[in-house]
Amino acid sequence: MFHFTPKRIEAHACICFVAYKIYKELERVLECSGINVSVDKVLSITKTITTIKIKLPASNETLSKTMLITSRHKSIACLFDENFRQSV
């Protein structure tokens, strides 16, 4: 990267640190949950997952459903469970 001002250099370093921290946290969560898949593979799988949102006209309520269709999707399904996120 070609940053010349201290502010931009610090911002770039901060972004890199946050990205690394998120990567390592996902790695920890996968290990704790017993999912034997690499972080890179999980990221690849999640790119193919779709969430459908429907807004009900009568109540203005929005419903959402994450579509876990393939066996690869189902292998990481617990990561999408709200109770799972609170327990890790």
BALOBA-1460 file (C-alpha; in Angstrom, 3 decimals):
// residues 88
<rec num="1" residu="m" x="0.000" y="0.000" z="0.000"/>
<rec num="2" residu="f" x="1.190" y="3.498" z="-0.704"/>
<rec num="3" residu="h" x="0.016" y="5.678" z="2.156"/>
<rec num="4" residu="f" x="1.993" y="8.783" z="2.911"/>
<rec num="5" residu="t" x="0.181" y="10.580" z="5.716"/>
<rec num="6" residu="p" x="0.363" y="9.275" z="9.283"/>
<rec num="7" residu="k" x="-3.434" y="9.253" z="9.552"/>
<rec num="8" residu="r" x="-3.825" y="6.990" z="6.506"/>
<rec num="9" residu="i" x="-1.014" y="4.697" z="7.641"/>
<rec num="10" residu="e" x="-2.638" y="4.312" z="11.063"/>
<rec num="11" residu="a" x="-6.051" y="3.709" z="9.483"/>
<rec num="12" residu="h" x="-4.627" y="1.007" z="7.223"/>
<rec num="13" residu="a" x="-2.874" y="-0.697" z="10.138"/>
<rec num="14" residu="c" x="-6.104" y="-0.549" z="12.164"/>
<rec num="15" residu="i" x="-8.136" y="-2.133" z="9.358"/>
<rec num="16" residu="c" x="-5.547" y="-4.900" z="8.999"/>
<rec num="17" residu="f" x="-5.595" y="-5.576" z="12.745"/>
<rec num="18" residu="v" x="-9.411" y="-5.721" z="12.888"/>
<rec num="19" residu="a" x="-9.548" y="-8.090" z="9.897"/>
<rec num="20" residu="y" x="-6.957" y="-10.355" z="11.537"/>
<rec num="21" residu="k" x="-8.844" y="-10.304" z="14.843"/>
<rec num="22" residu="i" x="-12.112" y="-11.285" z="13.132"/>
<rec num="23" residu="y" x="-10.337" y="-14.111" z="11.281"/>
<rec num="24" residu="k" x="-8.797" y="-15.453" z="14.498"/>
<rec num="25" residu="e" x="-12.116" y="-15.164" z="16.366"/>
<rec num="26" residu="l" x="-13.880" y="-17.201" z="13.676"/>
<rec num="27" residu="e" x="-11.052" y="-19.739" z="13.904"/>
<rec num="28" residu="r" x="-11.602" y="-19.950" z="17.683"/>
<rec num="29" residu="v" x="-15.377" y="-20.310" z="17.301"/>
<rec num="30" residu="l" x="-14.948" y="-23.113" z="14.774"/>
<rec num="31" residu="e" x="-12.583" y="-24.945" z="17.096"/>
<rec num="32" residu="c" x="-14.849" y="-24.505" z="20.145"/>
<rec num="33" residu="s" x="-17.907" y="-25.741" z="18.251"/>
<rec num="34" residu="g" x="-16.132" y="-28.805" z="16.868"/>
<rec num="35" residu="i" x="-16.540" y="-27.771" z="13.244"/>
<rec num="36" residu="n" x="-13.531" y="-29.255" z="11.472"/>
<rec num="37" residu="v" x="-13.457" y="-26.775" z="8.566"/>
<rec num="38" residu="s" x="-10.921" y="-24.037" z="7.884"/>
<rec num="39" residu="v" x="-11.861" y="-20.370" z="8.093"/>
<rec num="40" residu="d" x="-11.197" y="-19.939" z="4.377"/>
<rec num="41" residu="k" x="-13.546" y="-22.840" z="3.575"/>
<rec num="42" residu="v" x="-16.273" y="-21.378" z="5.825"/>
<rec num="43" residu="l" x="-15.936" y="-18.032" z="4.067"/>
<rec num="44" residu="s" x="-16.243" y="-19.798" z="0.719"/>
<rec num="45" residu="i" x="-19.361" y="-21.676" z="1.862"/>
<rec num="46" residu="t" x="-21.044" y="-18.570" z="3.260"/>
<rec num="47" residu="k" x="-20.770" y="-16.822" z="-0.092"/>
<rec num="48" residu="t" x="-23.345" y="-19.272" z="-1.437"/>
<rec num="49" residu="i" x="-25.868" y="-18.863" z="1.415"/>
<rec num="50" residu="t" x="-28.904" y="-16.685" z="0.776"/>
<rec num="51" residu="t" x="-31.220" y="-14.973" z="3.234"/>
<rec num="52" residu="i" x="-34.738" y="-14.159" z="2.109"/>
<rec num="53" residu="k" x="-36.576" y="-11.216" z="3.677"/>
<rec num="54" residu="i" x="-40.315" y="-10.745" z="3.260"/>
<rec num="55" residu="k" x="-42.206" y="-7.677" z="4.425"/>
<rec num="56" residu="l" x="-45.818" y="-8.396" z="5.319"/>
<rec num="57" residu="p" x="-48.011" y="-5.584" z="3.980"/>
<rec num="58" residu="a" x="-50.741" y="-5.817" z="6.635"/>
<rec num="59" residu="s" x="-48.493" y="-5.621" z="9.698"/>
<rec num="60" residu="n" x="-45.286" y="-4.167" z="8.197"/>
<rec num="61" residu="e" x="-43.500" y="-7.030" z="9.935"/>
<rec num="62" residu="t" x="-40.369" y="-8.321" z="8.215"/>
<rec num="63" residu="l" x="-39.664" y="-12.042" z="8.255"/>
<rec num="64" residu="s" x="-36.284" y="-13.460" z="7.294"/>
<rec num="65" residu="k" x="-35.183" y="-16.993" z="6.500"/>
<rec num="66" residu="t" x="-31.610" y="-18.114" z="5.896"/>
<rec num="67" residu="m" x="-31.562" y="-20.829" z="3.253"/>
<rec num="68" residu="l" x="-29.209" y="-23.658" z="4.256"/>
<rec num="69" residu="i" x="-29.741" y="-26.037" z="1.358"/>
<rec num="70" residu="t" x="-26.600" y="-28.050" z="0.634"/>
<rec num="71" residu="s" x="-24.712" y="-30.400" z="2.942"/>
<rec num="72" residu="r" x="-21.886" y="-27.849" z="3.041"/>
<rec num="73" residu="h" x="-24.357" y="-25.222" z="4.287"/>
<rec num="74" residu="k" x="-25.700" y="-27.611" z="6.904"/>
<rec num="75" residu="s" x="-22.184" y="-28.397" z="8.155"/>
<rec num="76" residu="i" x="-21.859" y="-24.811" z="9.423"/>
<rec num="77" residu="a" x="-25.556" y="-24.256" z="10.255"/>
<rec num="78" residu="c" x="-24.913" y="-23.823" z="13.982"/>
<rec num="79" residu="l" x="-22.959" y="-20.626" z="13.231"/>
<rec num="80" residu="f" x="-26.246" y="-19.027" z="12.133"/>
<rec num="81" residu="d" x="-28.179" y="-20.021" z="15.249"/>
<rec num="82" residu="e" x="-28.795" y="-17.055" z="17.555"/>
<rec num="83" residu="n" x="-28.461" y="-19.203" z="20.699"/>
<rec num="84" residu="f" x="-25.097" y="-20.480" z="19.477"/>
<rec num="85" residu="r" x="-23.689" y="-16.970" z="19.146"/>
<rec num="86" residu="q" x="-24.675" y="-16.174" z="22.726"/>
<rec num="87" residu="s" x="-23.095" y="-19.347" z="24.111"/>
<rec num="88" residu="v" x="-19.656" y="-18.932" z="22.500"/>
